[in-house]
Amino acid sequence: MHGLIGKIRCTPGQRDALASILLDGTAAMPGCIAYVVARDPGDDDVLWITEVWTDAASHQASLSLPAVQDAIARGRPLIAGFEQHVVTEPLGGVGLP
Amino acid sequence: MHGLIGKIRCTPGQRDALASILLDGTAAMPGCIAYVVARDPGDDDVLWITEVWTDAASHQASLSLPAVQDAIARGRPLIAGFEQHVVTEPLGGVGLP
């Protein structure tokens, strides 16, 4: 499996708007096992995204999906920066096949 | 919901042993929506644990479960340090109720 952990700094006051864009655009992505959008309770402008995919290829393919392309286009202006980007190899656990 | 992202540095050569201890001990935890054990492909001694719980109380209660207590006891000697610990508020996404 292929995992991702990302820390996104939103432009001030836009976190909830970005969260809903991300949630809208990521509902139906083949090979996506988990895509969690979370707030950082300690920082009003930060979202954490944690993902698990069947493999890296399915994640890569998702970036071409119309809904994802749309979310990227709508979300980009609300993103001030990507502060952390970690690639992982999920081994197992609760919530995984 | 209550989320956690943790980066664990294992004692050298013990990553897989720690991963299996964590996976053993975390299979049946009330309120646990996701508990993912993942390797860091860029660092042989690092595990990433990403978690989603219905609430902080269910996570806290899990620490008293016999299987979790056992995993903590068996796993502690294989842990060199906790390098990152992030608390999040999951809003939604794939893999969540």
N, CA and C atoms of all chains as a GROMACS GRO file, in nm:
protein
  582
    1MET      N    1   0.085  -0.120   0.000
    1MET     CA    2   0.000   0.000   0.000
    1MET      C    3   0.089   0.124   0.000
    2HIS      N    4   0.026   0.234  -0.034
    2HIS     CA    5   0.095   0.362  -0.049
    2HIS      C    6   0.026   0.463   0.041
    3GLY      N    7   0.102   0.531   0.126
    3GLY     CA    8   0.045   0.626   0.219
    3GLY      C    9   0.104   0.765   0.202
    4LEU      N   10   0.024   0.865   0.240
    4LEU     CA   11   0.072   1.003   0.236
    4LEU      C   12   0.024   1.076   0.360
    5ILE      N   13   0.111   1.162   0.413
    5ILE     CA   14   0.075   1.249   0.524
    5ILE      C   15   0.116   1.390   0.482
    6GLY      N   16   0.020   1.482   0.480
    6GLY     CA   17   0.052   1.616   0.435
    6GLY      C   18   0.001   1.722   0.532
    7LYS      N   19   0.081   1.826   0.549
    7LYS     CA   20   0.042   1.941   0.631
    7LYS      C   21   0.028   2.060   0.537
    8ILE      N   22  -0.092   2.112   0.529
    8ILE     CA   23  -0.120   2.224   0.438
    8ILE      C   24  -0.145   2.350   0.520
    9ARG      N   25  -0.071   2.456   0.486
    9ARG     CA   26  -0.103   2.585   0.548
    9ARG      C   27  -0.197   2.658   0.453
   10CYS      N   28  -0.317   2.692   0.504
   10CYS     CA   29  -0.417   2.761   0.424
   10CYS      C   30  -0.394   2.911   0.431
   11THR      N   31  -0.445   2.983   0.333
   11THR     CA   32  -0.443   3.128   0.347
   11THR      C   33  -0.536   3.163   0.462
   12PRO      N   34  -0.504   3.267   0.540
   12PRO     CA   35  -0.580   3.294   0.662
   12PRO      C   36  -0.732   3.300   0.641
   13GLY      N   37  -0.804   3.229   0.727
   13GLY     CA   38  -0.949   3.232   0.724
   13GLY      C   39  -1.012   3.139   0.621
   14GLN      N   40  -0.929   3.066   0.544
   14GLN     CA   41  -0.982   2.983   0.434
   14GLN      C   42  -0.980   2.833   0.463
   15ARG      N   43  -0.948   2.797   0.586
   15ARG     CA   44  -0.932   2.653   0.612
   15ARG      C   45  -1.059   2.574   0.588
   16ASP      N   46  -1.170   2.620   0.638
   16ASP     CA   47  -1.294   2.544   0.622
   16ASP      C   48  -1.335   2.539   0.475
   17ALA      N   49  -1.312   2.647   0.403
   17ALA     CA   50  -1.347   2.648   0.260
   17ALA      C   51  -1.261   2.545   0.186
   18LEU      N   52  -1.132   2.541   0.219
   18LEU     CA   53  -1.044   2.444   0.152
   18LEU      C   54  -1.082   2.301   0.191
   19ALA      N   55  -1.114   2.282   0.318
   19ALA     CA   56  -1.153   2.148   0.362
   19ALA      C   57  -1.274   2.098   0.284
   20SER      N   58  -1.371   2.183   0.264
   20SER     CA   59  -1.492   2.134   0.194
   20SER      C   60  -1.462   2.109   0.047
   21ILE      N   61  -1.374   2.189  -0.013
   21ILE     CA   62  -1.334   2.163  -0.152
   21ILE      C   63  -1.266   2.027  -0.161
   22LEU      N   64  -1.174   2.000  -0.068
   22LEU     CA   65  -1.102   1.872  -0.071
   22LEU      C   66  -1.198   1.755  -0.048
   23LEU      N   67  -1.291   1.772   0.044
   23LEU     CA   68  -1.386   1.664   0.072
   23LEU      C   69  -1.478   1.640  -0.048
   24ASP      N   70  -1.519   1.749  -0.113
   24ASP     CA   71  -1.605   1.736  -0.232
   24ASP      C   72  -1.535   1.655  -0.340
   25GLY      N   73  -1.412   1.689  -0.365
   25GLY     CA   74  -1.343   1.637  -0.483
   25GLY      C   75  -1.284   1.499  -0.468
   26THR      N   76  -1.287   1.445  -0.347
   26THR     CA   77  -1.214   1.320  -0.324
   26THR      C   78  -1.305   1.205  -0.284
   27ALA      N   79  -1.433   1.217  -0.315
   27ALA     CA   80  -1.527   1.116  -0.266
   27ALA      C   81  -1.519   0.984  -0.342
   28ALA      N   82  -1.480   0.991  -0.470
   28ALA     CA   83  -1.486   0.867  -0.550
   28ALA      C   84  -1.357   0.850  -0.629
   29MET      N   85  -1.254   0.799  -0.566
   29MET     CA   86  -1.124   0.784  -0.631
   29MET      C   87  -1.084   0.638  -0.628
   30PRO      N   88  -1.081   0.570  -0.742
   30PRO     CA   89  -1.044   0.429  -0.746
   30PRO      C   90  -0.909   0.404  -0.678
   31GLY      N   91  -0.908   0.302  -0.590
   31GLY     CA   92  -0.783   0.266  -0.522
   31GLY      C   93  -0.758   0.344  -0.395
   32CYS      N   94  -0.847   0.436  -0.364
   32CYS     CA   95  -0.831   0.514  -0.240
   32CYS      C   96  -0.894   0.438  -0.124
   33ILE      N   97  -0.815   0.403  -0.027
   33ILE     CA   98  -0.865   0.329   0.091
   33ILE      C   99  -0.899   0.428   0.202
   34ALA      N  100  -0.820   0.533   0.211
   34ALA     CA  101  -0.847   0.636   0.314
   34ALA      C  102  -0.796   0.770   0.262
   35TYR      N  103  -0.879   0.873   0.285
   35TYR     CA  104  -0.838   1.011   0.255
   35TYR      C  105  -0.905   1.095   0.362
   36VAL      N  106  -0.828   1.133   0.464
   36VAL     CA  107  -0.886   1.200   0.581
   36VAL      C  108  -0.841   1.346   0.583
   37VAL      N  109  -0.938   1.436   0.589
   37VAL     CA  110  -0.912   1.579   0.600
   37VAL      C  111  -0.934   1.618   0.745
   38ALA      N  112  -0.833   1.676   0.807
   38ALA     CA  113  -0.843   1.706   0.950
   38ALA      C  114  -0.790   1.845   0.981
   39ARG      N  115  -0.850   1.912   1.075
   39ARG     CA  116  -0.799   2.040   1.124
   39ARG      C  117  -0.690   2.019   1.226
   40ASP      N  118  -0.599   2.114   1.234
   40ASP     CA  119  -0.503   2.114   1.344
   40ASP      C  120  -0.562   2.204   1.452
   41PRO      N  121  -0.598   2.148   1.568
   41PRO     CA  122  -0.664   2.230   1.671
   41PRO      C  123  -0.572   2.336   1.731
   42GLY      N  124  -0.443   2.322   1.703
   42GLY     CA  125  -0.347   2.418   1.758
   42GLY      C  126  -0.310   2.528   1.662
   43ASP      N  127  -0.361   2.521   1.539
   43ASP     CA  128  -0.323   2.622   1.440
   43ASP      C  129  -0.439   2.641   1.342
   44ASP      N  130  -0.501   2.759   1.348
   44ASP     CA  131  -0.625   2.782   1.274
   44ASP      C  132  -0.610   2.774   1.122
   45ASP      N  133  -0.487   2.778   1.072
   45ASP     CA  134  -0.468   2.780   0.927
   45ASP      C  135  -0.414   2.649   0.871
   46VAL      N  136  -0.412   2.545   0.955
   46VAL     CA  137  -0.349   2.419   0.911
   46VAL      C  138  -0.450   2.306   0.897
   47LEU      N  139  -0.438   2.235   0.783
   47LEU     CA  140  -0.509   2.110   0.761
   47LEU      C  141  -0.406   1.997   0.750
   48TRP      N  142  -0.442   1.881   0.802
   48TRP     CA  143  -0.361   1.761   0.785
   48TRP      C  144  -0.440   1.664   0.697
   49ILE      N  145  -0.375   1.613   0.597
   49ILE     CA  146  -0.438   1.515   0.508
   49ILE      C  147  -0.361   1.384   0.521
   50THR      N  148  -0.431   1.277   0.559
   50THR     CA  149  -0.366   1.146   0.567
   50THR      C  150  -0.437   1.052   0.471
   51GLU      N  151  -0.358   0.983   0.392
   51GLU     CA  152  -0.413   0.903   0.284
   51GLU      C  153  -0.353   0.763   0.284
   52VAL      N  154  -0.435   0.666   0.238
   52VAL     CA  155  -0.386   0.531   0.210
   52VAL      C  156  -0.445   0.488   0.076
   53TRP      N  157  -0.356   0.439  -0.011
   53TRP     CA  158  -0.396   0.395  -0.144
   53TRP      C  159  -0.353   0.250  -0.164
   54THR      N  160  -0.420   0.183  -0.254
   54THR     CA  161  -0.379   0.044  -0.280
   54THR      C  162  -0.234   0.042  -0.331
   55ASP      N  163  -0.198   0.143  -0.411
   55ASP     CA  164  -0.061   0.155  -0.461
   55ASP      C  165  -0.035   0.298  -0.511
   56ALA      N  166   0.089   0.328  -0.538
   56ALA     CA  167   0.125   0.464  -0.581
   56ALA      C  168   0.058   0.498  -0.714
   57ALA      N  169   0.042   0.397  -0.800
   57ALA     CA  170  -0.017   0.423  -0.932
   57ALA      C  171  -0.161   0.474  -0.919
   58SER      N  172  -0.236   0.417  -0.826
   58SER     CA  173  -0.376   0.461  -0.814
   58SER      C  174  -0.382   0.604  -0.760
   59HIS      N  175  -0.287   0.635  -0.672
   59HIS     CA  176  -0.283   0.775  -0.627
   59HIS      C  177  -0.250   0.867  -0.744
   60GLN      N  178  -0.147   0.830  -0.818
   60GLN     CA  179  -0.105   0.912  -0.933
   60GLN      C  180  -0.221   0.930  -1.030
   61ALA      N  181  -0.295   0.822  -1.058
   61ALA     CA  182  -0.407   0.828  -1.153
   61ALA      C  183  -0.516   0.921  -1.103
   62SER      N  184  -0.532   0.926  -0.971
   62SER     CA  185  -0.641   1.009  -0.916
   62SER      C  186  -0.622   1.155  -0.951
   63LEU      N  187  -0.497   1.195  -0.970
   63LEU     CA  188  -0.470   1.337  -0.995
   63LEU      C  189  -0.525   1.382  -1.130
   64SER      N  190  -0.561   1.284  -1.213
   64SER     CA  191  -0.618   1.318  -1.344
   64SER      C  192  -0.770   1.313  -1.345
   65LEU      N  193  -0.829   1.271  -1.238
   65LEU     CA  194  -0.975   1.263  -1.234
   65LEU      C  195  -1.035   1.405  -1.242
   66PRO      N  196  -1.141   1.423  -1.319
   66PRO     CA  197  -1.200   1.557  -1.331
   66PRO      C  198  -1.233   1.621  -1.196
   67ALA      N  199  -1.290   1.542  -1.104
   67ALA     CA  200  -1.330   1.599  -0.973
   67ALA      C  201  -1.207   1.644  -0.895
   68VAL      N  202  -1.098   1.569  -0.910
   68VAL     CA  203  -0.974   1.605  -0.837
   68VAL      C  204  -0.909   1.727  -0.903
   69GLN      N  205  -0.908   1.727  -1.036
   69GLN     CA  206  -0.854   1.843  -1.108
   69GLN      C  207  -0.931   1.970  -1.068
   70ASP      N  208  -1.062   1.956  -1.058
   70ASP     CA  209  -1.146   2.071  -1.020
   70ASP      C  210  -1.114   2.117  -0.879
   71ALA      N  211  -1.097   2.019  -0.789
   71ALA     CA  212  -1.066   2.054  -0.649
   71ALA      C  213  -0.930   2.123  -0.641
   72ILE      N  214  -0.833   2.074  -0.717
   72ILE     CA  215  -0.700   2.134  -0.718
   72ILE      C  216  -0.710   2.279  -0.765
   73ALA      N  217  -0.786   2.300  -0.874
   73ALA     CA  218  -0.798   2.436  -0.931
   73ALA      C  219  -0.868   2.529  -0.832
   74ARG      N  220  -0.977   2.481  -0.769
   74ARG     CA  221  -1.050   2.566  -0.675
   74ARG      C  222  -0.973   2.586  -0.545
   75GLY      N  223  -0.897   2.481  -0.507
   75GLY     CA  224  -0.829   2.488  -0.377
   75GLY      C  225  -0.697   2.562  -0.381
   76ARG      N  226  -0.630   2.562  -0.495
   76ARG     CA  227  -0.495   2.621  -0.503
   76ARG      C  228  -0.489   2.764  -0.446
   77PRO      N  229  -0.583   2.852  -0.478
   77PRO     CA  230  -0.574   2.990  -0.426
   77PRO      C  231  -0.587   2.999  -0.274
   78LEU      N  232  -0.637   2.893  -0.213
   78LEU     CA  233  -0.658   2.894  -0.067
   78LEU      C  234  -0.542   2.830   0.008
   79ILE      N  235  -0.439   2.789  -0.067
   79ILE     CA  236  -0.324   2.722  -0.008
   79ILE      C  237  -0.205   2.818  -0.002
   80ALA      N  238  -0.154   2.840   0.117
   80ALA     CA  239  -0.036   2.927   0.133
   80ALA      C  240   0.091   2.845   0.121
   81GLY      N  241   0.084   2.715   0.154
   81GLY     CA  242   0.206   2.634   0.144
   81GLY      C  243   0.184   2.492   0.191
   82PHE      N  244   0.273   2.404   0.145
   82PHE     CA  245   0.273   2.264   0.189
   82PHE      C  246   0.390   2.248   0.285
   83GLU      N  247   0.362   2.240   0.414
   83GLU     CA  248   0.468   2.244   0.514
   83GLU      C  249   0.530   2.109   0.546
   84GLN      N  250   0.456   2.003   0.516
   84GLN     CA  251   0.513   1.870   0.538
   84GLN      C  252   0.450   1.774   0.436
   85HIS      N  253   0.535   1.690   0.381
   85HIS     CA  254   0.485   1.590   0.285
   85HIS      C  255   0.563   1.462   0.311
   86VAL      N  256   0.494   1.360   0.363
   86VAL     CA  257   0.560   1.234   0.397
   86VAL      C  258   0.496   1.122   0.315
   87VAL      N  259   0.580   1.041   0.254
   87VAL     CA  260   0.533   0.921   0.184
   87VAL      C  261   0.557   0.802   0.277
   88THR      N  262   0.456   0.717   0.289
   88THR     CA  263   0.473   0.601   0.378
   88THR      C  264   0.435   0.472   0.306
   89GLU      N  265   0.467   0.360   0.371
   89GLU     CA  266   0.425   0.227   0.323
   89GLU      C  267   0.337   0.163   0.431
   90PRO      N  268   0.206   0.185   0.424
   90PRO     CA  269   0.118   0.123   0.523
   90PRO      C  270   0.133  -0.029   0.524
   91LEU      N  271   0.144  -0.084   0.646
   91LEU     CA  272   0.163  -0.229   0.663
   91LEU      C  273   0.031  -0.296   0.699
   92GLY      N  274  -0.056  -0.218   0.766
   92GLY     CA  275  -0.182  -0.277   0.809
   92GLY      C  276  -0.243  -0.195   0.921
   93GLY      N  277  -0.351  -0.246   0.976
   93GLY     CA  278  -0.415  -0.180   1.089
   93GLY      C  279  -0.563  -0.162   1.071
   94VAL      N  280  -0.625  -0.101   1.169
   94VAL     CA  281  -0.770  -0.081   1.169
   94VAL      C  282  -0.808   0.014   1.056
   95GLY      N  283  -0.910  -0.027   0.982
   95GLY     CA  284  -0.957   0.059   0.874
   95GLY      C  285  -0.897   0.027   0.739
   96LEU      N  286  -0.806  -0.072   0.739
   96LEU     CA  287  -0.744  -0.113   0.613
   96LEU      C  288  -0.792  -0.253   0.577
   97PRO      N  289  -0.792  -0.284   0.446
   97PRO     CA  290  -0.836  -0.418   0.405
   97PRO      C  291  -0.743  -0.529   0.460
   98MET      N  292  -1.456   1.405   1.570
   98MET     CA  293  -1.362   1.293   1.573
   98MET      C  294  -1.226   1.342   1.624
   99HIS      N  295  -1.144   1.243   1.663
   99HIS     CA  296  -1.013   1.272   1.723
   99HIS      C  297  -0.909   1.197   1.640
  100GLY      N  298  -0.807   1.270   1.598
  100GLY     CA  299  -0.703   1.209   1.516
  100GLY      C  300  -0.565   1.224   1.576
  101LEU      N  301  -0.478   1.130   1.541
  101LEU     CA  302  -0.340   1.136   1.586
  101LEU      C  303  -0.247   1.097   1.472
  102ILE      N  304  -0.135   1.169   1.465
  102ILE     CA  305  -0.029   1.135   1.371
  102ILE      C  306   0.100   1.125   1.452
  103GLY      N  307   0.166   1.010   1.446
  103GLY     CA  308   0.287   0.993   1.526
  103GLY      C  309   0.402   0.938   1.444
  104LYS      N  310   0.521   0.989   1.472
  104LYS     CA  311   0.643   0.938   1.408
  104LYS      C  312   0.726   0.872   1.517
  105ILE      N  313   0.747   0.743   1.505
  105ILE     CA  314   0.822   0.668   1.606
  105ILE      C  315   0.957   0.628   1.548
  106ARG      N  316   1.062   0.660   1.624
  106ARG     CA  317   1.195   0.608   1.585
  106ARG      C  318   1.216   0.479   1.664
  107CYS      N  319   1.237   0.370   1.590
  107CYS     CA  320   1.259   0.240   1.652
  107CYS      C  321   1.408   0.223   1.683
  108THR      N  322   1.437   0.134   1.776
  108THR     CA  323   1.578   0.099   1.795
  108THR      C  324   1.623   0.026   1.668
  109PRO      N  325   1.748   0.044   1.628
  109PRO     CA  326   1.792  -0.008   1.499
  109PRO      C  327   1.760  -0.156   1.478
  110GLY      N  328   1.702  -0.186   1.362
  110GLY     CA  329   1.674  -0.325   1.327
  110GLY      C  330   1.545  -0.380   1.385
  111GLN      N  331   1.473  -0.297   1.464
  111GLN     CA  332   1.354  -0.349   1.535
  111GLN      C  333   1.222  -0.300   1.476
  112ARG      N  334   1.228  -0.233   1.363
  112ARG     CA  335   1.104  -0.174   1.310
  112ARG      C  336   0.995  -0.278   1.282
  113ASP      N  337   1.030  -0.384   1.213
  113ASP     CA  338   0.927  -0.483   1.178
  113ASP      C  339   0.872  -0.551   1.303
  114ALA      N  340   0.960  -0.574   1.401
  114ALA     CA  341   0.914  -0.637   1.526
  114ALA      C  342   0.815  -0.544   1.597
  115LEU      N  343   0.847  -0.415   1.600
  115LEU     CA  344   0.756  -0.320   1.665
  115LEU      C  345   0.625  -0.309   1.588
  116ALA      N  346   0.635  -0.307   1.456
  116ALA     CA  347   0.512  -0.297   1.375
  116ALA      C  348   0.419  -0.413   1.406
  117SER      N  349   0.475  -0.534   1.415
  117SER     CA  350   0.384  -0.648   1.437
  117SER      C  351   0.325  -0.644   1.578
  118ILE      N  352   0.403  -0.596   1.676
  118ILE     CA  353   0.348  -0.581   1.811
  118ILE      C  354   0.231  -0.482   1.809
  119LEU      N  355   0.252  -0.369   1.741
  119LEU     CA  356   0.146  -0.266   1.735
  119LEU      C  357   0.022  -0.320   1.663
  120LEU      N  358   0.045  -0.393   1.555
  120LEU     CA  359  -0.070  -0.446   1.480
  120LEU      C  360  -0.144  -0.551   1.562
  121ASP      N  361  -0.069  -0.635   1.634
  121ASP     CA  362  -0.132  -0.736   1.720
  121ASP      C  363  -0.223  -0.671   1.823
  122GLY      N  364  -0.171  -0.569   1.887
  122GLY     CA  365  -0.237  -0.516   2.006
  122GLY      C  366  -0.352  -0.420   1.978
  123THR      N  367  -0.369  -0.384   1.851
  123THR     CA  368  -0.464  -0.275   1.823
  123THR      C  369  -0.581  -0.321   1.736
  124ALA      N  370  -0.605  -0.451   1.733
  124ALA     CA  371  -0.706  -0.502   1.639
  124ALA      C  372  -0.849  -0.474   1.686
  125ALA      N  373  -0.870  -0.466   1.817
  125ALA     CA  374  -1.011  -0.456   1.864
  125ALA      C  375  -1.020  -0.348   1.971
  126MET      N  376  -1.031  -0.223   1.927
  126MET     CA  377  -1.035  -0.112   2.022
  126MET      C  378  -1.163  -0.032   1.999
  127PRO      N  379  -1.256  -0.036   2.093
  127PRO     CA  380  -1.383   0.038   2.077
  127PRO      C  381  -1.359   0.186   2.045
  128GLY      N  382  -1.430   0.232   1.942
  128GLY     CA  383  -1.418   0.373   1.905
  128GLY      C  384  -1.307   0.403   1.808
  129CYS      N  385  -1.231   0.300   1.773
  129CYS     CA  386  -1.120   0.321   1.680
  129CYS      C  387  -1.171   0.307   1.536
  130ILE      N  388  -1.161   0.411   1.460
  130ILE     CA  389  -1.208   0.411   1.320
  130ILE      C  390  -1.091   0.375   1.227
  131ALA      N  391  -0.974   0.422   1.264
  131ALA     CA  392  -0.855   0.390   1.183
  131ALA      C  393  -0.732   0.391   1.273
  132TYR      N  394  -0.648   0.291   1.251
  132TYR     CA  395  -0.518   0.284   1.320
  132TYR      C  396  -0.423   0.221   1.219
  133VAL      N  397  -0.343   0.304   1.152
  133VAL     CA  398  -0.260   0.257   1.041
  133VAL      C  399  -0.113   0.260   1.082
  134VAL      N  400  -0.048   0.146   1.070
  134VAL     CA  401   0.095   0.134   1.098
  134VAL      C  402   0.167   0.134   0.964
  135ALA      N  403   0.259   0.227   0.946
  135ALA     CA  404   0.325   0.239   0.816
  135ALA      C  405   0.475   0.259   0.832
  136ARG      N  406   0.550   0.204   0.740
  136ARG     CA  407   0.696   0.225   0.738
  136ARG      C  408   0.726   0.357   0.667
  137ASP      N  409   0.837   0.417   0.702
  137ASP     CA  410   0.888   0.532   0.627
  137ASP      C  411   0.989   0.474   0.528
  138PRO      N  412   0.962   0.480   0.399
  138PRO     CA  413   1.053   0.418   0.303
  138PRO      C  414   1.188   0.489   0.294
  139GLY      N  415   1.196   0.607   0.352
  139GLY     CA  416   1.321   0.684   0.346
  139GLY      C  417   1.406   0.668   0.471
  140ASP      N  418   1.354   0.596   0.570
  140ASP     CA  419   1.429   0.582   0.696
  140ASP      C  420   1.397   0.446   0.758
  141ASP      N  421   1.493   0.358   0.762
  141ASP     CA  422   1.470   0.218   0.803
  141ASP      C  423   1.424   0.203   0.947
  142ASP      N  424   1.440   0.307   1.029
  142ASP     CA  425   1.405   0.294   1.171
  142ASP      C  426   1.278   0.369   1.209
  143VAL      N  427   1.204   0.418   1.109
  143VAL     CA  428   1.087   0.500   1.141
  143VAL      C  429   0.956   0.433   1.102
  144LEU      N  430   0.861   0.438   1.197
  144LEU     CA  431   0.722   0.401   1.172
  144LEU      C  432   0.635   0.527   1.186
  145TRP      N  433   0.533   0.537   1.102
  145TRP     CA  434   0.432   0.642   1.114
  145TRP      C  435   0.301   0.575   1.155
  146ILE      N  436   0.238   0.629   1.257
  146ILE     CA  437   0.110   0.576   1.301
  146ILE      C  438   0.005   0.686   1.282
  147THR      N  439  -0.098   0.659   1.204
  147THR     CA  440  -0.205   0.757   1.186
  147THR      C  441  -0.335   0.695   1.238
  148GLU      N  442  -0.405   0.772   1.318
  148GLU     CA  443  -0.521   0.720   1.388
  148GLU      C  444  -0.641   0.812   1.374
  149VAL      N  445  -0.761   0.752   1.374
  149VAL     CA  446  -0.885   0.830   1.384
  149VAL      C  447  -0.975   0.759   1.484
  150TRP      N  448  -1.027   0.836   1.580
  150TRP     CA  449  -1.113   0.782   1.683
  150TRP      C  450  -1.245   0.856   1.683
  151THR      N  451  -1.347   0.793   1.736
  151THR     CA  452  -1.476   0.864   1.741
  151THR      C  453  -1.460   0.989   1.828
  152ASP      N  454  -1.380   0.977   1.934
  152ASP     CA  455  -1.355   1.093   2.020
  152ASP      C  456  -1.230   1.068   2.106
  153ALA      N  457  -1.184   1.170   2.173
  153ALA     CA  458  -1.060   1.158   2.252
  153ALA      C  459  -1.078   1.058   2.366
  154ALA      N  460  -1.200   1.051   2.420
  154ALA     CA  461  -1.225   0.961   2.533
  154ALA      C  462  -1.205   0.814   2.493
  155SER      N  463  -1.248   0.780   2.371
  155SER     CA  464  -1.233   0.639   2.330
  155SER      C  465  -1.085   0.606   2.310
  156HIS      N  466  -1.011   0.706   2.260
  156HIS     CA  467  -0.867   0.681   2.248
  156HIS      C  468  -0.806   0.663   2.386
  157GLN      N  469  -0.840   0.752   2.477
  157GLN     CA  470  -0.786   0.745   2.613
  157GLN      C  471  -0.820   0.610   2.677
  158ALA      N  472  -0.945   0.566   2.660
  158ALA     CA  473  -0.988   0.439   2.720
  158ALA      C  474  -0.910   0.322   2.661
  159SER      N  475  -0.872   0.333   2.535
  159SER     CA  476  -0.803   0.220   2.471
  159SER      C  477  -0.670   0.190   2.539
  160LEU      N  478  -0.612   0.293   2.602
  160LEU     CA  479  -0.480   0.275   2.662
  160LEU      C  480  -0.486   0.182   2.783
  161SER      N  481  -0.608   0.156   2.830
  161SER     CA  482  -0.624   0.066   2.944
  161SER      C  483  -0.662  -0.076   2.903
  162LEU      N  484  -0.684  -0.096   2.776
  162LEU     CA  485  -0.720  -0.230   2.731
  162LEU      C  486  -0.602  -0.327   2.753
  163PRO      N  487  -0.627  -0.448   2.799
  163PRO     CA  488  -0.518  -0.543   2.823
  163PRO      C  489  -0.428  -0.562   2.701
  164ALA      N  490  -0.489  -0.575   2.582
  164ALA     CA  491  -0.407  -0.600   2.462
  164ALA      C  492  -0.317  -0.480   2.432
  165VAL      N  493  -0.370  -0.359   2.459
  165VAL     CA  494  -0.290  -0.238   2.432
  165VAL      C  495  -0.180  -0.224   2.538
  166GLN      N  496  -0.216  -0.251   2.662
  166GLN     CA  497  -0.116  -0.247   2.769
  166GLN      C  498  -0.002  -0.345   2.739
  167ASP      N  499  -0.039  -0.463   2.691
  167ASP     CA  500   0.061  -0.565   2.657
  167ASP      C  501   0.150  -0.517   2.543
  168ALA      N  502   0.087  -0.455   2.442
  168ALA     CA  503   0.164  -0.406   2.326
  168ALA      C  504   0.259  -0.295   2.371
  169ILE      N  505   0.212  -0.208   2.459
  169ILE     CA  506   0.297  -0.099   2.509
  169ILE      C  507   0.417  -0.158   2.583
  170ALA      N  508   0.391  -0.259   2.666
  170ALA     CA  509   0.500  -0.319   2.746
  170ALA      C  510   0.601  -0.388   2.654
  171ARG      N  511   0.550  -0.463   2.555
  171ARG     CA  512   0.640  -0.536   2.465
  171ARG      C  513   0.711  -0.441   2.367
  172GLY      N  514   0.639  -0.334   2.332
  172GLY     CA  515   0.694  -0.244   2.230
  172GLY      C  516   0.792  -0.142   2.285
  173ARG      N  517   0.774  -0.103   2.411
  173ARG     CA  518   0.855   0.006   2.467
  173ARG      C  519   1.006  -0.014   2.446
  174PRO      N  520   1.061  -0.135   2.470
  174PRO     CA  521   1.207  -0.152   2.454
  174PRO      C  522   1.255  -0.134   2.310
  175LEU      N  523   1.160  -0.139   2.215
  175LEU     CA  524   1.198  -0.129   2.074
  175LEU      C  525   1.184   0.014   2.022
  176ILE      N  526   1.146   0.106   2.112
  176ILE     CA  527   1.124   0.245   2.074
  176ILE      C  528   1.239   0.332   2.121
  177ALA      N  529   1.305   0.399   2.029
  177ALA     CA  530   1.415   0.489   2.066
  177ALA      C  531   1.362   0.629   2.094
  178GLY      N  532   1.247   0.665   2.033
  178GLY     CA  533   1.193   0.798   2.060
  178GLY      C  534   1.068   0.827   1.978
  179PHE      N  535   0.993   0.924   2.027
  179PHE     CA  536   0.873   0.972   1.956
  179PHE      C  537   0.911   1.107   1.895
  180GLU      N  538   0.930   1.110   1.764
  180GLU     CA  539   0.986   1.230   1.702
  180GLU      C  540   0.881   1.332   1.660
  181GLN      N  541   0.757   1.286   1.644
  181GLN     CA  542   0.649   1.380   1.611
  181GLN      C  543   0.518   1.325   1.668
  182HIS      N  544   0.442   1.416   1.726
  182HIS     CA  545   0.312   1.375   1.781
  182HIS      C  546   0.214   1.488   1.751
  183VAL      N  547   0.119   1.462   1.663
  183VAL     CA  548   0.024   1.565   1.621
  183VAL      C  549  -0.117   1.518   1.656
  184VAL      N  550  -0.192   1.608   1.718
  184VAL     CA  551  -0.334   1.580   1.745
  184VAL      C  552  -0.415   1.654   1.640
  185THR      N  553  -0.514   1.586   1.581
  185THR     CA  554  -0.594   1.652   1.478
  185THR      C  555  -0.743   1.636   1.507
  186GLU      N  556  -0.823   1.710   1.432
  186GLU     CA  557  -0.969   1.698   1.437
  186GLU      C  558  -1.017   1.654   1.298
  187PRO      N  559  -1.028   1.524   1.272
  187PRO     CA  560  -1.076   1.480   1.141
  187PRO      C  561  -1.215   1.535   1.111
  188LEU      N  562  -1.231   1.588   0.990
  188LEU     CA  563  -1.358   1.647   0.948
  188LEU      C  564  -1.438   1.550   0.863
  189GLY      N  565  -1.368   1.463   0.793
  189GLY     CA  566  -1.437   1.368   0.705
  189GLY      C  567  -1.342   1.314   0.602
  190GLY      N  568  -1.397   1.238   0.509
  190GLY     CA  569  -1.316   1.184   0.402
  190GLY      C  570  -1.338   1.036   0.380
  191VAL      N  571  -1.264   0.983   0.284
  191VAL     CA  572  -1.276   0.841   0.248
  191VAL      C  573  -1.228   0.755   0.365
  192GLY      N  574  -1.305   0.654   0.396
  192GLY     CA  575  -1.265   0.563   0.504
  192GLY      C  576  -1.321   0.601   0.639
  193LEU      N  577  -1.391   0.714   0.643
  193LEU     CA  578  -1.451   0.757   0.769
  193LEU      C  579  -1.602   0.740   0.760
  194PRO      N  580  -1.669   0.722   0.874
  194PRO     CA  581  -1.815   0.706   0.872
  194PRO      C  582  -1.885   0.834   0.825
   0.00000   0.00000   0.00000
